[in-house]
Amino acid sequence: MGKASKIDVETLIIQLDTLVKRVKQEVSQSLQMDEINITADQWILLRLVMEHGGLTQKDLAALAGKDKPTVTRMLELMIEKDWVVKEPTPGDRRSYLILPTKYGQETYRIARDGVAKAYKRVWKSAGKKETKGAWNLCKQLLDN
């Protein structure tokens, strides 16, 4: 290869994309080993709904960084699996709150440990300083 490669924004973005894919693979494998039938992307939505105690579909899509049609399809599957329900938003007939069901709360509690283990496997070589630096960089870039 000769010269040391120069770090540029495009290469960094490719690396970040690769990291996100690896994390999702680790999470999916962990959940499958625990025989929990939930995808990494569904986990993200369920986690957000649990943390926020209910969100509109628009807010859920924004927080998850996904477009509304994708979230709509994912929610349809999650409703079929009885993880979430849609309830009318008070004062807005056009909007629905996405809320966790009891089964969704149970699925979240069961899956949470497996997801935490998957995250630790991916981040095992990063210390607190690197983790905080990565967090700050992501936050700064997302706030642009």
C-alpha positions in Angstrom: 0.0 0.0 0.0 2.9 2.4 0.3 1.9 5.7 1.8 -0.3 5.8 4.9 -3.9 6.5 3.9 -5.2 10.0 4.5 -8.4 10.1 6.6 -11.1 12.0 4.8 -14.8 12.6 5.5 -15.9 10.1 2.9 -13.7 7.3 4.4 -15.0 8.2 7.9 -18.6 8.0 6.8 -18.0 4.6 5.2 -16.4 3.4 8.4 -19.3 4.7 10.5 -21.7 2.9 8.2 -19.8 -0.3 8.5 -19.8 0.1 12.3 -23.6 0.6 12.4 -24.1 -2.5 10.3 -21.8 -4.5 12.6 -23.7 -3.4 15.6 -27.0 -4.3 14.1 -25.6 -7.8 13.1 -24.3 -8.3 16.7 -27.7 -7.3 18.1 -29.6 -9.5 15.7 -27.4 -12.5 16.5 -27.7 -11.9 20.2 -31.5 -11.7 20.0 -31.7 -14.8 17.8 -29.6 -16.7 20.3 -32.0 -15.7 23.0 -34.8 -16.8 20.7 -36.4 -13.3 20.7 -38.0 -12.7 17.3 -37.2 -9.0 17.0 -34.9 -7.2 14.5 -32.3 -4.7 15.5 -34.4 -1.9 13.9 -37.6 -3.1 15.6 -35.6 -3.1 18.9 -34.7 0.6 18.3 -38.3 1.6 17.8 -39.5 -0.5 20.9 -36.7 1.0 23.0 -37.7 4.6 22.0 -41.4 3.9 22.7 -40.5 2.5 26.1 -38.1 5.3 27.0 -40.5 8.1 26.0 -43.7 6.5 27.2 -45.4 6.9 23.9 -44.6 8.9 20.8 -46.3 10.0 17.6 -45.3 8.1 14.5 -43.7 11.3 13.2 -41.6 11.8 16.4 -40.7 8.1 16.5 -39.4 8.3 12.9 -37.4 11.5 13.6 -35.8 10.0 16.8 -35.0 6.7 15.0 -33.6 8.5 11.9 -35.9 6.6 9.6 -38.4 7.9 7.0 -42.1 7.7 7.9 -43.0 4.9 5.4 -40.3 2.7 6.8 -41.6 3.3 10.3 -45.2 2.7 9.2 -44.2 -0.8 7.8 -42.2 -1.6 10.9 -45.0 -0.5 13.2 -47.5 -2.7 11.3 -45.4 -5.7 12.1 -44.9 -4.7 15.7 -48.6 -4.2 16.1 -49.2 -7.7 14.7 -46.7 -9.1 17.2 -48.6 -7.2 20.0 -45.6 -5.1 21.1 -47.2 -1.7 20.5 -50.6 -0.2 19.9 -51.8 3.0 18.3 -54.1 5.3 20.3 -55.5 8.6 19.2 -53.5 11.6 20.3 -55.5 13.7 22.7 -56.5 16.9 20.9 -55.3 15.8 17.4 -57.6 13.4 15.5 -55.1 13.0 12.7 -52.3 11.7 14.9 -51.8 8.6 16.9 -49.6 7.8 19.9 -47.5 4.6 19.7 -47.6 2.9 23.1 -46.0 -0.3 24.3 -48.3 -3.2 25.3 -47.7 -5.4 28.3 -46.2 -8.0 26.0 -44.1 -5.3 24.3 -42.8 -4.2 27.8 -42.0 -7.9 28.6 -40.2 -8.3 25.2 -38.2 -5.2 25.9 -37.1 -6.4 29.3 -36.1 -9.8 28.0 -34.2 -8.4 25.0 -32.5 -5.6 26.8 -29.8 -7.8 28.4 -28.9 -9.5 25.1 -28.7 -6.1 23.4 -26.4 -4.8 26.1 -24.1 -7.8 25.7 -24.0 -7.2 21.9 -23.1 -3.5 22.4 -20.3 -4.5 24.9 -18.9 -6.9 22.3 -18.6 -4.2 19.7 -17.3 -1.5 22.1 -15.0 -3.8 24.1 -11.8 -2.1 23.0 -13.1 1.4 23.5 -12.6 3.1 26.9 -14.7 5.7 28.5 -12.7 8.6 26.9 -13.2 7.1 23.4 -16.9 6.4 24.0 -17.5 10.0 25.3 -15.5 11.4 22.3 -17.6 9.3 19.8 -20.8 10.4 21.6 -19.8 14.1 21.4 -18.8 13.8 17.8 -22.1 12.1 16.8 -24.2 14.6 18.7 -22.3 17.5 17.1 -22.7 16.1 13.6 -26.4 15.3 14.1 -27.1 18.8 15.5 -25.8 20.4 12.2 
